[in-house]
Amino acid sequence: MAYIFEKAGRLTIDGKRRIVDVPVHNVHQKVPFVAGSYNMVKKVLDHYKNDSINKHVYYSC
């Protein structure tokens, strides 16, 4: 799914790096998934970098 998003000119991240760069260790591996336009995903990434948001287990935008 991340591959399709990125081919369509969008961005996909797990909070730290692109989803397509995440090494696969297991068929049932789970990672956080944020996908959308470049600007919207950048905003989410900026929130992850904010120390106050890192104290929360769950974050919803």
Secondary structure in CASP SS format (residue, H / E / C, confidence):
PFRMAT SS
TARGET T0000
AUTHOR 0000-0000-0000
METHOD secondary structure of the structure
MODEL  1
M C 1.00
A H 1.00
Y H 1.00
I H 1.00
F H 1.00
E H 1.00
K H 1.00
A C 1.00
G C 1.00
R C 1.00
L E 1.00
T E 1.00
I E 1.00
D C 1.00
G C 1.00
K C 1.00
R C 1.00
R E 1.00
I H 1.00
V H 1.00
D H 1.00
V C 1.00
P C 1.00
V C 1.00
H C 1.00
N C 1.00
V C 1.00
H C 1.00
Q C 1.00
K C 1.00
V C 1.00
P C 1.00
F C 1.00
V E 1.00
A E 1.00
G E 1.00
S C 1.00
Y H 1.00
N H 1.00
M H 1.00
V H 1.00
K H 1.00
K H 1.00
V H 1.00
L H 1.00
D H 1.00
H H 1.00
Y H 1.00
K H 1.00
N C 1.00
D H 1.00
S H 1.00
I H 1.00
N H 1.00
K C 1.00
H C 1.00
V C 1.00
Y C 1.00
Y C 1.00
S C 1.00
C C 1.00
END
